[in-house]
């Protein structure tokens, strides 16, 4: 029995790492960018895969629905427990409209946000433009540099709880003080995007396959356009203030303003969810972080042929490596060796780079990769 269990486990792992996509359609321009071994290959690689992955996942989802196939997960959803957020607000003075006769201050403020539904299914992303124009549009409208493969807008609510400290003053000197609780609620939406974090793109068997490490990240984001204004929902504990000529209800709008100030701020954060990772692995049919390879094909489905005049050696050093004593600065696409404040003559194939730090100048030899 143990022998059969091991065979089943080996089969499951092998099937899981096969990846839902089997091939990638490219043209000569995309091939050249994939072969660049710099940031261009990462950029075009992620987007080329995402552009063809979205329609495939959408098709699989529709086919599964029509065929009633319940044994295979084909959709991605967010659950309410994955978008619970809580953060503290700084203390702030609240204008009472009575100058220094009445002073008010909010303190120990806390906002809690949550989904109003238990589960919200996401929609797979479909790009209709060519790579470059769609990439430009994507960058203009999304908070991340990574292309999304699924998106959604989920209904949410935000609850504010805070202590309001109210003071009565004469000649700006405190004669009485009371602290009470105030609660407010706002309704709105939260954006969710599941992005492709593929990396390490490398063409193998020139030009047979494109291999990369597959991964994802889920991000929630919002700004002032996502939320309707806060409204105070409960402040009975401060009704005693009516005796002194100040009714808390007259301050509700000012408390609302305090809460709305922070809801208007842009918010972006990542979702860390084991359940979502498991779902992504089932939908993509690959373990996150694993190496997957796709056959490179032409638009007509025929195997992709290396463009005429393209040298195999042009990309045979992927991923790029630096000479001894040089450090790879992958974000800048260069290898660099430091010489401190000693100006030097860089060897052939490299160039001198200098940088001011305070009153000192530091010198480096760099090689573009």
N, C-alpha and C positions, 0 to 999 in steps of 0.2 A: 504493500500500500504506500509506503514512504517513497518508493521508487516512482510510482505513478504521480504522487503529489509533486515531486521535483520536476517531472516532465511537464506537468500542467503549469507550474510556476515559470519554467523556462519559456514555455509557449506564450504565456501571458506577457512576459517582459518583452519578448521578441515582437509580438503583435503590437504592443503599446508604443514601441519606439519606431514603428513603421512610418508614422506621420500621415495625416489625412490627405495631404497633397502628394502626388506622385511625380509631377513634372511642373516646370516653370517655363512659360512662353516668353521669349525675349527676342530682341532684334540686335543688330550690330552695335548700336549706340549703348544699349544697356549692357551688352557684353563687355565693351571697353571700360565702362565705369565699374563693373564688377571686378575687373582685372586690375584695377588701379592700386589695390593694397593700401588705400588710405581712407580718409573719411568718406570719400565718394562711394566706395564699395559698400560701406555700412549703410549709408543713406539710401542709395538706390536699391540695395539688397532688401532692407526692411520694407520699403515701400512697394517694390515689385512683388514680394511675397504677399503682403497685406492686400494689395489690389486684387490679386487673384484668389486669395484665401476667403475673403468675405463672401463673394458670390457662391463659392463652393459650399461653404458652411450654410448659407441661406438655402441652397438647393437641397442639401442633405436634410435640413430641418423640414422643408416642405415635403420631401419624399417620405420621410419618417411619419409625418402627420397623415399623409394620404394612405400610406400602407399600414398604418396602425402598428408600427414597430415599436414596442415598448422596451426591448432588451438593449437598446443602444441609445446613449444620450447624445442628442444633436443640438440642444439649445443651452444658452447660458442665462442664468437668472441671479439676481441679487436678493438676499434675504434680509429681513429687518434688522437682525442682530449685527449685520456687517456695516450698517450706516448709522450707528449710534455714536453721537459725538457730544462731548461735554467740555466746556472751557470757561475759565474765570474771566470776569470783566474787571478792569481797574476801577478803583473808587473815583467818583467824579462829583463835582458840585452840580446841583440842580437849581436852575433859576426859578424862584417861587413867584416872581412878579411883584414882590413886596420889598425890594431892595434889601437892606440889612435888618429890617423889622422881623422878617422870617428868613431863615437860612435852611437849606436842605442839602443833604449829601447822600448819595447812593454808595453803599459799600457791601462787600462780600457778594457781589453780583455773580450769577452763574447762569449760563445758557446751555440747555440740553436740546439736541436735535435728534429726531428719529423719523423713520419712514412711517407713513400712515397705513401702508399695506404690509402684509407679512412677506409677500414674494412679488418681485417685479421682473418680468422677463426682458432681456435686452435684445435689440435689433442688430443683426449683423450689418457691417458697413459695406457699402457698394460704391466704388469710385467709377464714374463714367468718363473721366477725362484721361488724357495722356499722363504719363508719369510726372513730368516736370510741372505742368499747370495744376494738376491735382495736388501735388506736394505743396506748391505755393499757396493754394487756397486752404489747404489743411493747416499750414503753419499760421495763417492769418486768423483762423477761427478756433484754434484749440490751444489749451494751456501747456501742451507738452510737445517735445520734438519727435516723439515716436508716433507712428501711424496707428490708428485704432482699427480693431477688427470687429468690435461690437460697442454699441452705445445705447443710452436710454436716459429718460427723464423720469425721476421717481417723485411722487408726492410726499411732502414732508411737513412736519410741524416743529416749531422751536418754542421752548418754554423758558421764560426768564423768571428767576427768583432773586430778590435782592432785599437788603435791609435799607430802609429810608430813615435817616436820622434828621429830625426836624427840630430846629431851635427857635425859640422866641427871644428877641433881643430888644433892648431899649438903649438908644444911643450906641448901638452896635456892641452892647455888652449882654452876654447870655444871662437870662433870668429863668429859663425853663427849657427842658429838652425831652424829647420822646423818640424812641426807636420803634418802628413797626415794620411788618413784612408787606411786600408788594409782589404781585405775580402778574405776568403778562404773557400773551401767546401770539404767535404769528404763524401763518400758513404760507407755504410756498413750494418750490421744487428744488431738487438737487440733481445735477448732471452726473452721470456715471459713464466712464469710458474704459474699455478694456483694450490695452495697447500691446503691440507686438514688440518685445524686447530682444529680438533675434540679434546675434552678434557673431563675430569671427567668420565672416563670409569668405569662402575660398573656393575657387574653381579647381576641380580635380579631374584627372584623365582628359585634360584639355581637348575639347571643351565639353566633355561628357556630362559632368554633374556639378551642381552647386551645393556645397555643404555649409552648415552653420549650426550654431547652438540655439535652440528654440527656448524662449521664455516669454513671460508676460508680466504686466503690472496693471492693476485696477486702480483707477483714480476717481475720487468724487470731487466736484468743484461747484462753486456757487458765487454769486455776486449780488449786488442790490437789485438787479432786474429779475432775479429768481424769487424774491420774497415780497409778500404784501406786508404792510406796516404792522408793527406790534400794537396790541391794545391791552390795557390793564384789565385783568379779569377778576381780581380779588384783592380788596384792600380794606376789609371791614375792621381789621384790628386797629386802624388809625382813626376811627370815627370820633374819638374823644377830641380830636383837634377842632371839631366844629364849635366847641365851647369857647375856644379862643379866637373865633372869627375866621378860621381857615379850614375849609372843607377839603379833604384829600382829593375828592373827585375833581376839584379845580386844578390839581397838580397832575392828573392822569396823563394829559397830553404831554406834559414835560417829562414824565417818566417814560412815556412811549418814545419820545425823542432820544432819550438816553439809550434805550435798547436798540432803536433803529440805527443809531450811529455805528454800532458794531456789526449789525447784520449787513450793512452796506459794504463792508470790507470784503475784498476778494478772498476766497478760501479754497485751497487746493490741498488735498491730502490723499495718501495711498491707503488702500484696503489690504490688510494682511489677514487672509482667511484660508485656513486649511481646506475647508469645504469647497471654496471657489477654486483653489488650485487643483483639487481632485476632479472637479467638474471640467476645468480646462484641459486636463490630461485626457479625460475621456472624450471630449469633443475633438481635440486635436490629434488624439491617438498617439501621443508621445509624452514622455516624461519631461517635465520642465527642467531645463539645463542640459538635456541630452543633445547629442549630435545627430542631425538628420541630413539626408542628402536627397536632392531632387534632380531628375533627368532634365537637361536643358533641351528644349525643342523650339522649332520655329512656329510662327503663327498658324501654319497649316498642319501642325502636329508632327512633322518630320523631324528627325534628330537635328539639332543645331550644328552647323558647320563653322569652324573657325574662319573668321574673315580673312580674305586674301591680304597678304602683307603683314599679318599680325604675328609677332614672334612669340613663341611659347615661353621663351625665357623672360619675356616682359613681365610675367606675373608668377614665375616659378619660385620666387622668393617669398611668396605669401605664407604666413604673415611676415611682414618685414622684421628684420633683425638688425641690431646696431653693432658696429665694430666694438672690439674690446675698449673698455674705459669710457664708452659713450652710453648715455641714458636715453631711452626712447620717450619722447614727449608725444604720446599718441594724439592728444587733443590738438596739437599744432602740426602733426605730421613731420616731425624732425627728430634726428638723433643729436644729442648735445654732449659736449665735454667741457667741463669748467676749468679755467685757468686762474680763477680768483681775480686779483687786481693786477696780475701780470699780463701785459699785452703780448700776444704771440702771433706768429705767422702760421696760419692754418695749412695743413697739407692739401695736395691737389684733390679736388673732388669735394672739398668742404669750403666753408666761408666763415669769416669772422663776424660774431654778433656781440654787441656790447649793451650793457644795461646800467643805468644810473641808480644808485641806492644811497640816498643822502648825498654826502659830498664825494663818495667814492664811485668809481666806474669798474664794473666787473666784465670780464671777457670770456667768451665761449667760442668754440668751434662747432659749427652746425653742418649737418648733412640732411638734405631733403629726402624723405622716403615716401 
